[in-house]
Amino acid sequence: MFHTCGPNEAMVVSGFGRSPPLMIAGGRVFVLPCIQQIQRITLNTLTLNVKSDKVYTRHGVPISVTGIAQVKIQGQNKEMLATACQMFMGKSEAEVSNIALETLEGHQRAIIAHLTVEEIYQDRKKFSEQVFKVASSDLVNMGIGVVSYTLKDVHDDQDYLNSLGKARTAQVQKDARIGEAQYKRDAVIREAQAMQEKVSAQYLNEIEMAKAQRDYELKKASYDYEVNTKKAESEMAYQLQVAKTKQRIEEETMQVKVVERSQQIMLQEQEITRKEMELEATVKKPAEAERYRLERLAEAERAQLIMEAEAEAESIRMRGDAEAFALEAKGRAEAEQMAKKAEAFKQYGEGAMVDMLLEKLPLIAEEISRPLSKAQKVTMVSSGGGEVGAAKLTGEVLDIMTRLPAAVEKLTGINISQVCELHTASLCL
């Protein structure tokens, strides 16, 4: 019949046809009843509390040590499984645990006896590695593998560890106070150095910023100068190129005109040659006579055109001379007239000026009253104390006229009324 087991268990089949016995860890097997036998062994991990009380160390100090170990029978290794089956087949987990615990405790006691309390307490990892190494080599021979070992607790009844702790605590506190004082001193020094470095860095930064600003301004000025120079050169080059282009266009235009004129001349010459050949081919003598006549007519027409052009030019020149002479004569006449007027004014003096002003007074009155003559409607309002109607308008005109002597005196410095009186007096004498 078939038998099965889990991964935490191993089966051992012995009997007929099974020499040596068959060991299966986690699986199934067919067993013949009556002639074959099947036995089981556990492969569970066993947790052991390895406790060693009052074990004397190398310096004779009794201490108690407690460790935690994890052990199990190795089912994957056939040799170790066979060894474990030989030693523990038919035993319970408690019996297997007790055997492994006794072995681990013995090795733990042996290692404690070879070390000092300080070595065990201060370097627990080293102690655990030594116990694990020694115990593993011994338990392997029983088919048991040590999975892990950890030192759980170390204590004593003589207050030895407490004394070590107090001394260490005092030393640590002393070192802490010294370290704190040194730290504060170093912190103050570092703070002062940091402040000095900060100020120095700030000054250096400001200096670098000023240098950078100066370099920026210099570079900017240089670049602006170059840009403006290039811009001016570009504008000048553009204007020069425009002028050259215009000149080239004008030259090409003139060349085109020259070519057109040459083509026209050529066409005219060809036309003349064609007509000559046509005339030569048709009627030679009449054509020669006609050509002679046409040449003479052409020469006469050319001479006439030349003479007309020359006459026109001469006419234009003479007309210009005449206009110039007329302008010169007019200028001279006006100058002479002004000179004569000045001489007359000089001879007649103020009397002549008064006569001229008296002659102009009617014209002045006419100009003053001209706006009134153009008015279509005049509405007059009287307060009852003065004249109304045409007499009022005439009075206004005369009132303006009476103000003229004062205006003339202000403009010319001549008192017309006084001059008139003097002139009348001289005439009476």
C-alpha positions in Angstrom: 0.0 0.0 0.0 1.1 3.7 -0.5 2.3 5.9 2.4 2.8 9.6 2.2 4.5 12.3 4.4 4.8 16.1 4.5 8.0 18.1 3.9 8.6 18.3 7.7 8.8 14.5 8.0 10.9 11.6 6.6 9.9 7.9 6.1 12.3 5.0 6.4 11.2 1.7 4.7 13.1 -1.5 5.7 12.5 -5.2 5.3 12.3 -7.4 2.2 14.1 -5.9 -0.8 15.2 -2.8 1.2 18.8 -3.2 2.1 19.9 -0.6 3.0 16.7 0.9 4.1 15.0 3.4 1.8 14.7 7.0 3.3 12.3 9.5 1.8 11.9 13.1 3.0 8.5 14.5 2.0 6.9 12.3 -0.6 5.3 8.9 -1.0 6.3 5.2 -1.1 4.8 1.8 -1.8 5.2 -0.6 1.2 4.5 -4.4 1.0 2.5 -5.3 4.0 3.9 -7.9 6.4 7.3 -8.2 4.7 8.3 -4.5 4.8 8.1 -2.0 7.7 7.8 1.9 7.6 9.0 4.2 10.3 8.8 8.1 10.5 11.2 10.7 11.9 10.4 14.4 12.4 12.3 17.1 10.5 10.7 20.1 12.4 12.9 22.9 13.6 13.5 22.7 17.3 14.0 25.9 19.4 16.3 25.3 22.4 16.8 27.6 25.4 20.4 27.0 26.2 20.9 28.2 29.8 24.2 28.0 31.7 24.0 29.2 35.4 26.9 30.4 37.5 29.7 29.4 35.1 33.1 30.7 36.1 34.9 32.7 33.5 38.6 32.8 32.9 39.1 35.3 35.7 36.9 33.3 38.1 33.8 35.5 37.9 30.6 33.4 38.0 28.0 34.6 35.4 24.8 33.1 34.0 24.4 33.0 30.2 21.2 32.2 28.2 21.3 31.5 24.5 18.6 30.6 21.9 19.4 28.0 19.3 17.5 26.7 16.3 18.3 23.1 15.3 16.8 20.5 13.0 17.5 17.1 11.3 18.7 17.8 7.8 16.5 15.7 5.5 18.1 16.9 2.2 21.5 15.4 3.2 21.2 11.6 2.9 24.2 10.9 5.1 23.1 13.2 7.9 19.5 11.8 7.6 20.9 8.2 7.9 23.0 9.2 10.9 20.0 10.9 12.6 17.8 7.8 11.9 20.4 5.5 13.5 20.6 7.7 16.6 17.0 9.1 17.0 14.7 6.6 15.3 11.9 5.8 17.7 12.6 8.9 19.9 10.2 11.8 20.4 10.9 15.5 19.6 11.4 16.1 23.4 14.1 13.5 23.6 15.8 14.8 20.5 15.6 18.4 21.9 17.0 17.3 25.2 20.0 15.6 23.6 20.8 18.6 21.4 20.3 21.0 24.4 22.7 19.1 26.6 25.3 19.2 23.8 24.9 22.9 23.2 25.0 23.7 26.9 28.2 21.8 27.4 29.9 23.6 24.5 28.5 27.0 25.8 30.0 26.3 29.3 33.3 25.4 27.8 33.5 28.6 25.8 32.5 30.8 28.8 35.3 29.3 30.8 37.9 30.4 28.2 36.6 34.0 28.0 36.4 37.0 30.3 33.3 38.7 31.3 34.2 41.8 29.3 34.8 39.7 26.2 31.4 38.0 26.5 29.5 41.1 27.4 31.1 43.5 25.0 31.5 41.2 22.0 28.4 39.0 21.9 28.7 38.4 18.2 32.1 36.8 18.6 30.8 34.6 21.5 27.8 33.5 19.5 30.0 32.6 16.5 32.3 30.5 18.6 29.4 28.6 20.2 27.8 28.1 16.8 31.0 26.8 15.3 31.9 24.4 18.0 28.4 23.1 18.5 27.7 22.6 14.8 30.8 20.5 14.3 29.6 18.2 17.2 25.9 18.0 16.3 26.6 17.3 12.6 28.0 13.9 13.7 24.5 13.3 15.1 22.8 14.3 11.9 21.5 17.6 13.4 22.3 20.9 11.9 22.4 24.2 13.9 20.3 26.7 12.0 21.2 29.7 14.2 22.5 30.6 17.7 21.9 34.0 19.5 23.1 35.1 22.9 20.0 36.2 24.7 21.1 37.3 28.2 24.2 37.7 30.4 23.9 38.4 34.1 25.6 37.7 37.4 24.8 37.6 41.2 28.0 39.4 42.3 27.0 42.8 40.7 30.1 42.6 38.6 28.4 43.6 35.3 26.6 46.5 37.2 30.0 47.8 38.4 31.4 47.6 34.9 28.3 49.5 33.7 28.7 52.2 36.3 32.4 52.7 35.6 31.7 52.7 31.9 28.7 55.1 32.5 30.9 57.4 34.5 33.6 57.3 31.8 31.0 57.9 29.2 29.5 60.8 31.1 33.0 62.2 31.7 33.7 61.9 28.0 30.3 63.3 27.2 31.0 66.4 29.4 34.4 66.9 27.9 33.1 66.3 24.4 30.3 68.7 25.0 32.7 71.4 26.3 35.0 70.8 23.3 32.0 70.8 21.0 30.8 74.1 22.4 34.3 75.6 22.1 34.7 74.2 18.6 31.2 75.5 17.8 32.1 79.0 18.9 35.4 78.9 17.0 33.7 77.5 13.9 30.9 80.0 14.2 33.4 82.9 14.4 35.3 81.4 11.5 32.1 80.9 9.6 31.1 84.5 10.2 34.5 85.7 9.1 34.3 83.5 6.0 30.7 84.8 5.4 31.8 88.4 5.6 34.9 87.7 3.4 32.7 85.8 1.0 30.2 88.6 1.0 32.9 91.2 0.3 34.5 89.0 -2.4 31.1 88.4 -3.9 30.4 92.1 -4.0 33.8 92.7 -5.5 33.2 90.0 -8.1 29.7 91.5 -8.8 31.3 94.9 -9.2 33.9 93.5 -11.5 31.3 91.6 -13.5 29.2 94.8 -13.7 32.2 96.7 -14.9 33.1 94.0 -17.4 29.5 93.9 -18.6 29.3 97.7 -19.1 32.7 97.6 -20.9 31.6 94.7 -23.1 28.2 96.3 -23.7 29.8 99.6 -24.7 32.2 97.8 -27.0 29.5 95.7 -28.5 27.3 98.8 -28.9 30.1 100.6 -30.6 30.7 97.6 -32.9 27.0 97.3 -33.6 26.6 101.0 -34.3 29.7 100.9 -36.5 28.5 97.9 -38.4 25.0 99.5 -38.7 26.5 102.7 -40.0 28.7 100.8 -42.4 25.7 98.7 -43.5 23.6 101.8 -44.1 26.5 103.5 -46.0 27.0 100.3 -48.0 23.3 100.1 -48.7 23.2 103.7 -49.9 26.3 103.2 -52.0 24.9 100.0 -53.4 21.6 101.9 -54.2 23.6 104.6 -55.9 25.6 102.1 -57.8 22.5 100.2 -58.8 20.8 103.4 -60.0 23.9 104.4 -61.9 24.1 100.9 -63.5 20.4 101.1 -64.4 20.9 104.5 -66.0 24.0 103.2 -67.9 22.0 100.2 -69.0 19.1 102.4 -70.0 21.5 104.6 -72.0 23.0 101.5 -73.6 19.5 100.3 -74.4 18.7 103.6 -75.9 22.0 103.6 -77.9 21.2 100.1 -79.1 17.7 101.1 -80.0 19.0 104.1 -81.8 21.6 102.0 -83.6 18.9 99.5 -84.5 16.8 102.4 -85.8 19.7 103.7 -87.8 20.5 100.3 -89.1 16.8 99.7 -90.1 16.8 103.1 -91.8 20.0 102.3 -93.6 18.6 99.0 -94.6 15.3 100.6 -95.7 17.3 103.1 -97.7 19.4 100.4 -99.3 16.3 98.4 -100.1 14.6 101.4 -101.7 17.8 102.2 -103.6 18.0 98.7 -104.9 14.2 98.8 -105.7 14.6 102.0 -107.6 17.7 100.7 -109.2 15.9 97.6 -110.4 12.8 99.4 -111.7 13.7 102.7 -113.4 17.3 103.7 -113.0 17.5 107.1 -114.6 14.2 108.6 -113.2 15.2 107.1 -109.8 18.6 108.8 -110.0 17.0 112.1 -110.9 14.4 111.6 -108.1 17.1 110.7 -105.7 19.1 113.8 -106.7 15.9 115.9 -106.2 15.2 114.3 -102.9 18.7 114.8 -101.7 18.5 118.4 -102.6 15.2 118.8 -100.9 16.5 117.0 -97.9 19.5 119.2 -97.8 17.3 122.3 -98.2 15.0 121.0 -95.5 17.9 120.4 -93.2 19.3 123.8 -93.9 15.9 125.3 -93.2 15.6 123.4 -90.0 19.0 124.5 -88.9 18.2 128.1 -89.8 14.9 127.9 -87.9 16.6 126.4 -84.9 19.3 129.1 -85.0 16.6 131.8 -85.4 14.6 130.3 -82.5 17.7 130.3 -80.4 18.6 133.8 -81.3 15.0 134.9 -80.7 15.0 133.3 -77.3 18.3 134.9 -76.5 17.1 138.3 -77.7 13.9 137.9 -75.8 15.8 137.1 -72.6 18.1 140.1 -73.2 15.0 142.3 -73.8 13.4 141.1 -70.6 16.6 141.7 -68.7 16.9 145.1 -70.2 13.3 145.9 -69.4 13.7 144.7 -65.8 16.9 146.7 -65.5 15.2 149.8 -67.0 12.1 149.4 -64.8 14.4 149.1 -61.8 16.3 152.2 -62.8 13.1 154.1 -63.4 11.7 153.1 -60.0 15.0 154.1 -58.4 14.9 157.4 -60.1 11.3 158.0 -59.1 12.1 157.1 -55.5 15.1 159.5 -55.6 12.9 162.2 -57.1 10.3 161.7 -54.5 12.9 161.8 -51.8 14.3 165.0 -53.3 10.8 166.5 -53.5 10.1 165.6 -49.9 13.3 167.1 -48.9 12.6 170.3 -50.7 9.0 170.7 -49.7 9.4 169.3 -46.2 6.5 169.0 -43.9 4.2 171.0 -46.1 4.3 168.6 -48.9 3.7 165.7 -46.6 0.7 167.5 -45.2 -0.6 168.1 -48.7 -0.3 164.4 -49.5 -2.0 163.4 -46.2 -4.8 165.9 -47.0 -5.2 164.4 -50.5 -5.5 160.9 -49.0 -8.0 161.9 -46.3 -11.0 161.4 -48.6 -9.7 158.0 -49.6 -9.2 157.1 -45.9 -12.8 158.2 -45.1 -14.0 156.2 -48.1 -12.3 153.1 -46.8 -13.6 153.6 -43.3 -17.2 154.0 -44.5 -16.9 151.1 -47.0 -18.1 148.4 -44.6 -21.2 150.5 -43.8 -22.1 150.8 -47.5 -22.1 147.0 -47.8 -24.4 146.5 -44.8 -28.0 145.5 -45.8 -29.6 146.4 -42.4 -28.5 148.6 -39.5 -30.4 148.6 -36.2 -29.6 151.5 -33.9 -30.6 151.8 -30.2 -30.6 155.2 -28.5 -30.6 156.1 -24.9 -32.4 159.3 -25.7 -29.5 161.6 -25.1 -27.9 161.8 -28.6 -28.5 161.8 -32.3 -30.2 158.9 -34.1 -30.1 157.9 -37.8 -27.8 158.9 -40.6 -26.4 161.8 -38.5 -25.2 159.3 -36.0 -23.4 157.2 -38.6 -21.8 160.2 -40.2 -20.8 161.4 -36.7 -19.1 158.0 -36.1 -17.1 158.3 -39.3 -16.1 161.8 -38.6 -15.1 160.8 -35.0 -12.8 158.1 -36.5 -11.3 160.7 -38.9 -10.6 163.1 -36.0 -8.5 160.4 -34.4 -6.2 160.1 -37.5 -3.9 163.1 -36.5 -3.1 161.4 -33.2 -2.4 158.1 -34.9 -0.2 159.8 -37.6 1.7 161.6 -34.8 2.3 158.3 -33.0 3.5 156.6 -36.2 5.6 159.5 -37.8 6.1 162.0 -35.0 4.4 164.7 -37.0 1.6 166.8 -35.5 -0.7 167.4 -38.5 -2.7 170.1 -36.7 0.4 172.1 -35.7 1.9 171.7 -39.2 -1.3 172.9 -40.8 -1.4 175.9 -38.6 2.2 176.8 -39.3 1.6 176.2 -43.1 -1.4 178.5 -43.0 0.4 181.2 -41.1 3.3 181.1 -43.7 0.8 181.4 -46.5 -0.8 184.4 -44.9 2.6 186.1 -44.5 
